[in-house]
């Protein structure tokens, strides 16, 4: 068996490992349950929108905006890091103009999503 080029994202034991410990089995239902919670209006922290006096549709819109803002923050942090590398880092570390443009387009799309979801429905 060859060694993978990239490290595994989780602990891994080879089949010939003498250790008797078993890794916990992954629960495939957890992914589906998480998707269901998101579909029912979970905010970026995975919990329903905390203001109970809002109408259910408004609570879902606020939760969607919260998720989009969390994604926007991540996209902008990656964009800032890439720009700093472009300006001050070695050329081989630069991610490229297409990635930079993609990060900007993602930021624009997330901003549009937040803007649309924050408008009061009427």
C-alpha positions in Angstrom: 0.0 0.0 0.0 1.4 3.4 -0.9 1.5 6.3 1.5 -1.0 9.0 0.5 0.4 12.3 -0.7 -1.8 14.3 1.6 -2.4 13.7 5.3 -5.8 12.2 6.2 -8.3 14.6 7.8 -9.0 12.2 10.7 -7.1 9.7 12.7 -6.4 6.5 10.6 -5.2 3.1 11.6 -3.8 0.7 9.0 -5.4 -2.7 8.7 -2.3 -4.4 10.0 -2.3 -2.2 13.2 -1.9 -4.5 16.2 -3.9 -2.1 18.4 -7.3 -3.5 19.5 -8.9 -0.1 19.7 -11.6 0.5 17.2 -12.3 3.9 15.7 -15.9 5.0 16.4 -18.3 4.3 13.6 -19.5 7.3 11.7 -23.2 8.0 11.9 -24.5 8.7 8.4 -27.8 9.9 9.9 -25.9 12.8 11.6 -25.3 14.4 8.2 -28.9 14.0 7.2 -30.1 15.4 10.6 -27.8 18.4 10.2 -29.2 19.1 6.7 -32.7 18.8 8.1 -31.9 21.3 10.9 -30.4 23.7 8.4 -33.5 23.4 6.2 -35.7 24.2 9.2 -34.0 27.5 9.8 -30.7 26.8 11.7 -28.4 29.8 12.0 -24.7 29.7 11.5 -24.2 28.1 14.9 -26.6 25.3 14.0 -29.3 26.5 16.3 -32.7 28.0 15.4 -32.9 31.8 15.3 -33.2 32.8 19.0 -35.8 35.5 18.7 -39.1 33.7 19.3 -41.4 36.7 18.7 -40.5 36.7 15.0 -42.7 35.0 12.5 -41.4 31.6 11.3 -40.6 32.8 7.8 -38.7 35.8 9.2 -36.7 33.6 11.6 -35.7 31.4 8.6 -34.6 34.5 6.6 -32.5 35.8 9.6 -30.9 32.3 10.0 -30.1 32.3 6.2 -28.6 35.7 6.5 -26.5 34.6 9.5 -25.2 31.6 7.6 -24.4 33.8 4.6 -22.5 36.3 6.8 -20.5 33.5 8.3 -19.5 32.3 4.8 -18.8 35.8 3.7 -16.3 36.2 6.6 -14.5 33.1 5.7 -14.3 34.1 2.0 -13.0 37.5 2.8 -10.4 36.1 5.2 -9.1 33.8 2.5 -9.2 36.7 0.0 -7.2 38.9 2.4 -4.6 36.2 3.0 -4.3 35.6 -0.7 -3.8 39.3 -1.4 -1.1 39.6 1.3 0.7 36.7 -0.2 0.4 38.3 -3.7 1.9 41.5 -2.4 4.5 40.3 0.1 4.9 36.5 -0.3 6.9 34.3 -2.6 5.6 33.9 -6.2 5.1 30.2 -5.8 2.7 30.7 -2.9 0.3 33.0 -4.8 -3.0 31.2 -5.6 -3.5 32.9 -8.9 -5.8 35.4 -10.5 -8.6 33.0 -11.1 -8.8 32.0 -7.5 -8.7 35.6 -6.4 -11.6 36.4 -8.8 -13.5 33.4 -7.6 -13.2 34.5 -4.0 -14.4 38.0 -5.0 -17.4 36.5 -6.8 -18.2 34.3 -3.8 -18.1 37.4 -1.6 -20.4 39.3 -3.9 -22.9 36.4 -4.1 -22.9 36.0 -0.3 -23.4 39.8 0.1 -26.4 39.7 -2.3 -27.8 36.7 -0.3 -27.6 38.6 3.0 -29.1 41.7 1.4 -32.0 39.8 0.0 -32.7 37.9 3.2 -32.5 41.0 5.5 -35.2 42.9 3.6 -38.5 42.8 5.5 -41.2 40.9 3.8 -44.3 42.8 3.2 
